[in-house]
Structures are given as structure tokens and as C-alpha cells.
């Protein structure tokens, strides 16, 4: 009976349409930023903050009639001025700045758990699932830190990290190694309901021993 079960299990693993997920590459190591191959976070975040325009660019009287055109033009100009100021300002992302600006990353990849430190200023502990995100009623698959609630999984040789940010917004990170395992590439997408478009940032690292 034991032999029969082993044969059935082997057939299931190789049967088309039934995926057998293998653990992704080991990301463990000390990694140092390659600035010339990486995006500048400050430039990527510049101008993302926008001014939410009110339904009317100028106040109305109690009867719903707009005030004189001089006052209307004044409020319209104020809105334009605020928009220009916002466009020249780098969006404030709080603690995420420690992640985006990190020049040294330490990773301890144990398969079922992954611990990541960013310049020793930010530490994260993950519990990635295999093949894709896993959701449960209790939410035990999430890890929590000051940035928010994080779900992680491995897929196609990558480590995927999705964080519901506090107080709002979402961040998606993709960790992968280049074919020669000489580069750690991190692609980051940050979404915020106050931004017109998401921020997309790539950071590239080399093994610290190679620098």
C-alpha cells in the first residue's frame, strides 16, 4: 500500500495541469546597492502628490449663484499655484523611505521564512507561501509591522511581497536574482489614492563581497 501511494503521488506531481511548485532561489546574503543601475527614489516620487480640486473653483452664494468673476479667477489661480507647488515636491512616503533609500540589504532566506534588513534601519519578517498568495479567515498569513500588513509568496523564481500600507495605499515588491545570481533586482510599485499614477522604482544590488 505504501508503494502504491508513492507511485500515485509521483504521478500527480508530473501530471499536466497539476502544478508542483518548487522553492525559489535562495536570496540569502549581504547585498550592496549599485547606484548607476538603480532608479533614484526621490526622482520617482517627485510630483506624485496632487491637489484634489473641489467641485467648484470658487465659493457660491447661499442661493447657488457664483460670485463675481474677479473672485472666481482668484480661487482658480490659487488652485493652479497649489498644483505647481505639489508637482515640484517629492511625495512623503514615511517609513517606506528607509526601504527605498537603503544602500545595504541583508537577507536571511530560510524558505518558509525570510528576514530582511534595510541599512539596519528597517527590518521585516515574512512567511512566503509557494506558488501564489494564500488567504485564510484568520489572516494568519499576514505579517505586521509599522508599515502595514504584508502578504508574501514565491512564484516563478521570484519573491513577491504585497503590503497594505498604513494609513492607506499599497506597495508591491518583486525580488529576483539575475541568471548568474550576480545581481539582486527589486522592482517596487507604490500606489496611493492621492496620486495620479503609481510610483515604479527599480533597485539593483550586488553581493557585498564582490564590491
Residue pairs with C-beta under 8 A, 6 or more apart in sequence:
12 18
13 20
14 20
19 131
21 130
21 131
21 154
21 155
22 130
23 111
23 130
23 154
24 154
24 155
24 156
24 157
24 158
24 159
25 157
25 176
25 177
25 181
26 109
27 107
27 109
27 114
27 159
27 175
27 177
27 184
28 107
28 108
28 109
29 106
29 107
29 184
29 207
29 208
30 104
30 105
30 106
30 207
30 208
30 209
31 104
31 105
31 106
31 107
31 184
31 205
31 206
31 207
31 208
32 103
32 104
32 205
32 206
32 207
32 208
32 211
33 102
33 103
33 104
33 105
33 203
33 204
33 205
34 183
34 204
34 205
34 206
37 183
37 204
38 202
38 203
38 204
39 200
39 201
39 202
39 203
41 97
41 100
41 101
41 201
42 90
44 199
44 200
44 201
45 90
45 91
45 93
45 100
45 199
46 88
46 89
46 90
46 91
47 86
47 87
47 88
47 89
47 91
48 91
48 192
48 195
48 196
48 197
48 199
49 86
49 89
49 91
49 92
49 194
49 195
50 83
50 86
50 194
50 195
50 196
51 79
51 82
51 83
51 86
52 194
53 79
56 66
57 72
57 75
57 76
57 79
58 66
58 67
58 71
58 72
58 74
58 75
58 76
59 67
59 71
59 75
60 66
60 67
61 67
66 72
91 192
91 195
91 199
93 100
93 190
94 147
95 122
95 146
95 147
96 147
96 165
96 171
96 190
98 118
98 119
98 121
98 122
99 118
99 122
99 147
99 188
100 188
100 201
100 203
101 119
102 118
102 119
102 121
102 122
102 203
103 119
104 118
104 119
104 120
104 208
105 116
105 117
105 118
105 119
105 184
105 205
106 116
106 117
106 120
107 114
107 115
107 116
107 184
108 114
108 115
108 116
112 127
112 128
113 125
113 126
113 127
114 125
114 126
114 127
114 128
114 152
114 159
115 123
115 124
115 125
115 126
116 123
116 124
116 126
117 123
117 124
118 124
123 145
124 143
124 145
124 147
124 150
125 143
125 145
126 143
126 150
126 152
126 159
126 161
127 141
127 143
127 152
128 152
128 153
128 154
128 159
128 160
129 141
129 152
129 153
129 154
130 153
130 154
131 153
131 154
131 155
132 153
132 155
133 141
133 151
133 153
133 160
133 162
134 141
134 153
135 141
135 151
139 149
141 151
142 149
142 150
142 151
143 149
143 150
143 152
144 150
146 166
147 163
147 165
147 166
147 171
148 163
148 164
148 165
148 166
149 163
149 164
150 161
150 162
150 163
150 164
151 161
151 162
151 163
152 159
152 160
152 161
152 162
153 159
153 160
154 160
157 176
157 177
158 174
158 175
158 176
159 174
159 175
159 176
160 172
160 173
160 174
160 175
161 171
161 172
161 173
161 174
161 175
162 170
162 171
162 172
162 173
163 170
163 171
163 172
163 173
164 170
165 171
165 190
168 192
168 193
169 190
169 191
169 192
169 193
170 190
170 191
171 188
171 189
171 190
171 191
172 188
172 189
173 186
173 187
173 188
173 189
174 186
174 187
174 188
175 184
175 185
175 186
176 184
176 185
177 183
177 184
177 185
178 185
182 206
182 207
182 210
183 204
183 205
183 206
184 204
184 205
184 206
185 202
185 203
185 204
185 205
186 202
186 203
186 204
186 205
187 200
187 201
187 202
188 199
188 200
188 201
188 202
188 203
189 198
189 199
189 200
189 201
190 198
190 199
190 201
191 198
192 198
